[in-house]
């Protein structure tokens, strides 16, 4: 997670925690591929529910 996303480590860690948790819930349904998540600066402004919803939509796209 780049410092461009947020200069505050607590906020960067929040985004990483949400991404890891979301991945753990769906990893059995995903194809075997390497995944690289790159957060944008706007991710810091999103609340937890919005981040989870965005990740869920990305996992659905990856399953296809």
Secondary structure in CASP SS format (residue, H / E / C, confidence):
PFRMAT SS
TARGET T0000
AUTHOR 0000-0000-0000
METHOD secondary structure of the structure
MODEL  1
X C 1.00
X C 1.00
X C 1.00
X C 1.00
X C 1.00
X C 1.00
X C 1.00
X C 1.00
X H 1.00
X H 1.00
X H 1.00
X H 1.00
X H 1.00
X H 1.00
X H 1.00
X H 1.00
X H 1.00
X H 1.00
X H 1.00
X H 1.00
X H 1.00
X H 1.00
X H 1.00
X H 1.00
X H 1.00
X H 1.00
X H 1.00
X H 1.00
X H 1.00
X C 1.00
X C 1.00
X C 1.00
X C 1.00
X C 1.00
X C 1.00
X C 1.00
X C 1.00
X C 1.00
X C 1.00
X C 1.00
X H 1.00
X H 1.00
X H 1.00
X H 1.00
X H 1.00
X C 1.00
X C 1.00
X H 1.00
X H 1.00
X H 1.00
X H 1.00
X H 1.00
X H 1.00
X H 1.00
X H 1.00
X H 1.00
X H 1.00
X H 1.00
X H 1.00
X H 1.00
X H 1.00
X H 1.00
X H 1.00
X C 1.00
END
